Amino acid sequence: MGTGPEARNIYTHVRIPGGEKVPKPMGTPSSQLSTNGPPGEAAVVRHSLGQNGKRISYLTAEGVRAGTCPAILLLHGSGVSARSWTFQLQNLGHALRILAIDLPGHGESDPIDNMTLEGYADAARGLLDALGTGPVLVAGHSLGGAVAQVLAARHPEMVRGLVLLSTCVNLPETNGFLHRFYRYLPASIQKVLFFSTAKKILFSPSASREAILLGMEELRACRPETILRDMAAAQAMDLQEVAQGLRVPTLILCGNRDKLTPPAFSARLRELISDSRLLIVAGAGHMLPLETPGRVSEELLEFVNSVAPPEARFVPAIRGAGKRSIVRRLIEKVTALFRRE
């Protein structure tokens, strides 16, 4: 299939040698998506393939050959794309085979008729089949965490373990009056209210300027109809039985300042999934991969080590080491990039 349309004009582009141009959010240092960065940082490359006549786009990190390292599939949240995992791709690509999919209708993947949790999960399974990955670890953020649960339930033979970030099994009912009132506002006012509200709900007050910029540009780049379908899927979902039936090691992460899926939602997940543990990230809001990229990367690495057999542990341990590892220095570096003014 062809490469599809260029990204919207809020993105600049970085040419990746040997691969397609990868759009990057404005304000993100060019070295974060180029092969010219410091040694040890993986280049991020975009790929695409055909699936039932539709384009599925995904990002990988160069430097790891298939079959030599554990594979992990990253599932983004509502209204954003695989680019929301850019920092994990860049800084873990030396140790893991990372696949970050643009779910259907998001990023540069074509929409599909069945844009539901089940449709998204089946699209992710199709990507894994096309690439011949075999069973993988799956990390999902927000709505992607719900998709990850459905993927593990529908295709348990493909999932070795789960990392669920800022997610839940269901959302409380919303105020119907406010929704009806919102519908009668002019479109321009609706848009302003939506993005100003989203910014306050998604990010903690201590989130860095760079994290907010990247997240909001991702949200603004998303197709409006995709956002509406994502919201409908989130409001309709009830995954309590799905979560209770999961039989894979699971790590649950949540920011203690998450307003959209607060810690109580993650605690409920912990109760439902038998082989799970919960970690609360102090000071973080809903957008964990962007707000605390270093902590998320560190926990992903340690989770891989915890579920992999000894002979397959390619990733160096981090905590408990007598001295700082190369991985820890990389993680500290990316955290510093987010905090830099």
C-alpha positions as CSV (number, residue, x, y, z in Angstrom):
1,M,0.0,0.0,0.0
2,G,1.1,3.6,-0.4
3,T,2.4,5.8,2.3
4,G,-0.9,7.7,2.6
5,P,-1.3,11.5,3.1
6,E,1.2,13.6,4.9
7,A,0.5,14.5,8.5
8,R,-1.4,17.7,9.2
9,N,0.6,20.9,9.1
10,I,1.0,21.2,12.9
11,Y,3.7,18.6,12.5
12,T,7.2,19.1,11.2
13,H,9.1,16.2,9.7
14,V,12.4,14.4,10.3
15,R,13.9,12.3,7.6
16,I,14.9,8.9,9.0
17,P,17.6,7.2,6.9
18,G,16.3,3.9,5.5
19,G,12.7,4.7,6.4
20,E,9.7,7.0,5.8
21,K,9.6,10.5,7.2
22,V,8.3,10.4,10.7
23,P,6.1,13.3,11.7
24,K,7.1,14.8,15.0
25,P,5.2,17.3,17.2
26,M,6.5,20.8,17.0
27,G,8.6,21.7,20.0
28,T,10.2,18.2,20.2
29,P,14.0,18.4,19.7
30,S,14.9,16.9,16.3
31,S,17.5,14.6,17.8
32,Q,14.7,12.7,19.5
33,L,13.5,11.3,16.1
34,S,16.8,11.3,14.2
35,T,19.7,8.9,13.9
36,N,22.1,11.7,14.7
37,G,21.3,11.7,18.5
38,P,23.7,10.6,21.2
39,P,25.0,7.0,21.0
40,G,22.6,4.4,22.5
41,E,19.4,6.2,21.5
42,A,17.4,4.3,18.9
43,A,16.0,5.9,15.8
44,V,12.2,5.8,15.3
45,V,11.0,4.6,12.0
46,R,7.5,4.4,10.5
47,H,6.2,1.4,8.6
48,S,2.8,0.5,7.2
49,L,1.1,-2.6,5.8
50,G,-2.3,-3.6,4.4
51,Q,-4.9,-5.2,6.5
52,N,-8.3,-6.0,4.9
53,G,-7.7,-3.3,2.3
54,K,-6.9,-0.7,5.0
55,R,-3.5,0.9,5.9
56,I,-2.1,0.1,9.3
57,S,0.8,2.3,10.3
58,Y,3.2,1.6,13.2
59,L,6.5,2.8,14.6
60,T,9.5,0.7,15.5
61,A,12.9,1.5,16.9
62,E,16.0,0.6,14.9
63,G,18.9,-1.3,16.4
64,V,17.1,-4.5,17.5
65,R,16.8,-7.5,15.2
66,A,13.6,-9.5,15.3
67,G,14.0,-12.6,17.5
68,T,17.0,-11.3,19.4
69,C,15.1,-9.4,22.2
70,P,11.7,-9.6,23.9
71,A,8.9,-8.0,21.9
72,I,6.4,-5.5,23.3
73,L,3.4,-4.0,21.6
74,L,2.4,-0.4,22.7
75,L,-1.2,0.7,22.5
76,H,-1.9,4.4,22.7
77,G,-4.9,6.1,24.2
78,S,-7.9,7.9,22.9
79,G,-7.4,10.8,20.4
80,V,-3.6,10.3,20.1
81,S,-1.4,8.0,18.2
82,A,1.8,5.9,18.4
83,R,3.8,9.1,18.6
84,S,2.7,9.4,22.2
85,W,5.2,6.5,22.9
86,T,8.1,8.3,21.1
87,F,10.3,8.5,24.2
88,Q,9.8,4.9,25.1
89,L,10.6,3.9,21.5
90,Q,13.8,5.9,21.5
91,N,15.1,5.0,24.9
92,L,14.1,1.3,25.1
93,G,14.7,0.4,21.4
94,H,18.3,-0.8,22.2
95,A,16.9,-3.4,24.6
96,L,13.4,-4.4,23.3
97,R,11.8,-5.0,20.0
98,I,9.1,-2.3,20.3
99,L,6.0,-2.0,18.0
100,A,3.8,1.0,18.5
101,I,0.7,0.8,16.4
102,D,-1.5,3.6,15.2
103,L,-4.9,2.1,16.0
104,P,-7.4,2.3,13.2
105,G,-8.5,5.9,12.5
106,H,-5.6,7.3,14.5
107,G,-2.3,8.8,13.3
108,E,-1.7,7.5,9.8
109,S,-3.8,4.3,10.0
110,D,-7.0,4.2,8.0
111,P,-10.4,4.1,9.8
112,I,-12.3,0.9,9.8
113,D,-16.0,0.2,10.1
114,N,-15.7,-1.5,13.5
115,M,-13.9,1.2,15.5
116,T,-14.6,-0.5,18.9
117,L,-12.4,-2.0,21.5
118,E,-12.8,-5.4,19.8
119,G,-12.1,-3.9,16.4
120,Y,-8.9,-2.2,17.7
121,A,-7.8,-5.4,19.4
122,D,-8.3,-7.5,16.3
123,A,-6.3,-4.9,14.3
124,A,-3.5,-5.2,16.8
125,R,-3.6,-9.0,16.5
126,G,-3.5,-8.7,12.7
127,L,-0.3,-6.6,12.9
128,L,1.3,-9.2,15.2
129,D,0.4,-12.0,12.8
130,A,1.6,-10.0,9.7
131,L,5.0,-9.5,11.4
132,G,5.2,-13.0,12.8
133,T,6.1,-11.8,16.3
134,G,4.6,-14.7,18.2
135,P,3.5,-14.0,21.8
136,V,4.4,-10.5,23.0
137,L,4.1,-8.3,26.1
138,V,1.4,-5.6,25.6
139,A,1.4,-2.2,27.2
140,G,-1.7,0.0,26.9
141,H,-2.4,3.5,28.0
142,S,-5.9,4.8,28.8
143,L,-8.2,3.5,26.1
144,G,-5.3,1.5,24.9
145,G,-5.3,-0.3,28.3
146,A,-8.8,-1.3,27.7
147,V,-7.9,-2.6,24.2
148,A,-5.0,-4.5,25.8
149,Q,-7.4,-6.3,28.1
150,V,-9.7,-7.2,25.2
151,L,-6.7,-8.4,23.2
152,A,-5.5,-10.6,26.0
153,A,-9.0,-12.0,26.4
154,R,-9.7,-12.6,22.7
155,H,-6.2,-13.8,21.8
156,P,-4.6,-15.1,25.0
157,E,-2.1,-17.2,23.1
158,M,-0.5,-13.9,21.8
159,V,-0.1,-12.1,25.2
160,R,2.7,-13.0,27.6
161,G,2.0,-10.1,30.0
162,L,0.2,-6.8,30.4
163,V,1.2,-3.3,31.5
164,L,-1.9,-1.2,32.0
165,L,-1.4,2.5,32.4
166,S,-4.0,5.0,33.5
167,T,-6.9,2.8,32.6
168,C,-10.0,1.0,34.0
169,V,-12.7,-1.5,33.4
170,N,-15.5,1.1,33.1
171,L,-16.2,4.8,33.5
172,P,-18.9,6.4,35.6
173,E,-22.0,7.8,33.9
174,T,-21.6,11.4,32.8
175,N,-24.0,14.2,33.3
176,G,-26.6,14.0,30.5
177,F,-27.7,17.6,30.8
178,L,-24.2,18.8,30.2
179,H,-23.9,16.7,27.1
180,R,-27.2,18.1,25.7
181,F,-26.2,21.6,26.6
182,Y,-22.8,21.2,24.9
183,R,-24.5,20.0,21.6
184,Y,-26.3,23.4,21.2
185,L,-23.1,25.5,21.5
186,P,-21.6,26.9,18.3
187,A,-18.9,24.5,16.9
188,S,-16.1,27.1,17.5
189,I,-17.0,27.3,21.2
190,Q,-17.4,23.5,21.5
191,K,-13.8,23.1,20.2
192,V,-12.3,25.7,22.6
193,L,-14.1,24.2,25.5
194,F,-13.1,20.6,24.5
195,F,-9.4,21.4,24.3
196,S,-9.2,23.6,27.4
197,T,-11.1,21.0,29.4
198,A,-8.9,18.2,28.0
199,K,-5.8,19.9,29.0
200,K,-6.9,20.4,32.6
201,I,-8.2,16.8,32.9
202,L,-5.4,15.0,31.2
203,F,-2.3,16.6,32.8
204,S,-1.3,17.2,36.3
205,P,-0.4,20.8,37.4
206,S,3.3,19.7,37.5
207,A,3.4,18.3,34.0
208,S,6.2,19.8,31.9
209,R,5.5,22.3,29.1
210,E,7.0,19.8,26.6
211,A,4.7,17.0,27.7
212,I,1.6,19.2,27.5
213,L,2.6,20.5,24.1
214,L,3.2,17.1,22.6
215,G,0.0,15.7,24.0
216,M,-2.3,18.5,23.0
217,E,-0.8,18.6,19.4
218,E,-1.5,14.9,19.2
219,L,-5.1,15.5,20.3
220,R,-5.6,18.4,17.9
221,A,-4.3,16.2,15.0
222,C,-6.8,13.5,15.6
223,R,-9.8,13.2,13.3
224,P,-12.9,14.6,15.2
225,E,-14.9,11.5,14.2
226,T,-12.3,9.3,15.7
227,I,-12.4,11.2,19.0
228,L,-16.2,10.8,19.1
229,R,-16.0,7.1,18.4
230,D,-13.3,6.7,21.1
231,M,-15.4,8.5,23.6
232,A,-18.4,6.4,22.8
233,A,-16.4,3.2,23.2
234,A,-15.0,4.3,26.5
235,Q,-18.5,5.2,27.9
236,A,-20.0,1.9,26.7
237,M,-17.3,-0.4,27.9
238,D,-17.7,-2.8,30.9
239,L,-14.7,-5.0,31.2
240,Q,-15.2,-6.4,34.7
241,E,-15.7,-10.0,33.4
242,V,-12.8,-9.6,31.0
243,A,-10.5,-8.4,33.7
244,Q,-11.5,-11.2,36.0
245,G,-10.8,-13.8,33.3
246,L,-7.2,-12.6,32.6
247,R,-4.5,-15.1,33.5
248,V,-1.3,-13.2,32.6
249,P,1.2,-11.3,34.8
250,T,0.0,-7.7,34.9
251,L,1.5,-4.4,36.0
252,I,-0.9,-1.5,36.7
253,L,0.4,2.0,36.7
254,C,-1.5,5.1,37.7
255,G,-0.7,8.7,38.6
256,N,-1.9,9.9,42.0
257,R,-3.2,13.1,40.4
258,D,-5.0,11.3,37.5
259,K,-8.4,13.0,37.2
260,L,-9.8,10.9,34.3
261,T,-9.0,7.4,35.7
262,P,-8.1,8.1,39.3
263,P,-6.2,5.6,41.5
264,A,-9.4,4.0,42.8
265,F,-10.0,2.8,39.2
266,S,-6.6,1.1,39.1
267,A,-7.2,-0.4,42.6
268,R,-10.4,-2.0,41.2
269,L,-8.3,-3.4,38.3
270,R,-5.9,-4.8,40.8
271,E,-8.8,-6.6,42.6
272,L,-10.1,-8.1,39.4
273,I,-6.9,-9.3,37.8
274,S,-5.5,-12.2,39.9
275,D,-1.8,-12.0,38.9
276,S,-1.4,-8.2,39.1
277,R,0.4,-5.5,41.1
278,L,-0.3,-1.8,41.3
279,L,2.2,1.1,41.4
280,I,1.1,4.7,42.0
281,V,3.3,7.3,40.4
282,A,3.5,10.4,42.7
283,G,2.7,13.8,41.1
284,A,1.6,12.4,37.8
285,G,-1.7,12.9,36.0
286,H,-3.4,10.8,33.3
287,M,-0.7,11.1,30.5
288,L,1.9,8.9,32.1
289,P,4.0,8.1,29.0
290,L,4.5,11.8,28.4
291,E,4.5,13.2,31.9
292,T,6.9,10.6,33.5
293,P,8.7,9.0,30.5
294,G,11.6,7.9,32.6
295,R,9.5,6.1,35.2
296,V,7.4,4.4,32.6
297,S,10.5,3.2,30.7
298,E,12.1,1.9,33.9
299,E,9.0,0.0,34.9
300,L,8.6,-1.5,31.4
301,L,12.1,-2.8,31.5
302,E,11.7,-4.2,35.0
303,F,8.4,-5.9,34.1
304,V,10.0,-7.5,31.0
305,N,12.7,-9.0,33.3
306,S,10.2,-10.1,35.9
307,V,8.1,-12.2,33.4
308,A,10.9,-13.5,31.0
309,P,12.7,-16.7,31.8
310,P,16.3,-16.2,32.9
311,E,17.7,-17.3,29.5
312,A,15.6,-14.6,27.7
313,R,16.4,-11.7,30.0
314,F,18.3,-9.4,27.6
315,V,17.4,-6.3,29.5
316,P,19.8,-5.3,32.4
317,A,18.2,-5.0,35.8
318,I,17.9,-1.4,37.1
319,R,17.0,-1.3,40.8
320,G,19.3,-2.9,43.3
321,A,22.4,-2.5,41.0
322,G,25.6,-1.4,42.7
323,K,26.1,1.4,40.2
324,R,24.0,3.3,37.7
325,S,23.4,1.2,34.5
326,I,23.5,2.6,31.0
327,V,19.7,2.2,30.9
328,R,19.3,4.3,34.0
329,R,21.5,7.1,32.5
330,L,19.4,7.0,29.3
331,I,16.2,7.2,31.3
332,E,17.5,10.2,33.3
333,K,18.6,11.9,30.1
334,V,15.1,11.7,28.6
335,T,13.5,12.9,31.8
336,A,15.8,15.9,31.7
337,L,14.8,16.6,28.1
338,F,11.2,16.9,29.3
339,R,12.0,19.2,32.1
340,R,14.3,21.5,30.1
341,E,12.9,25.0,29.6
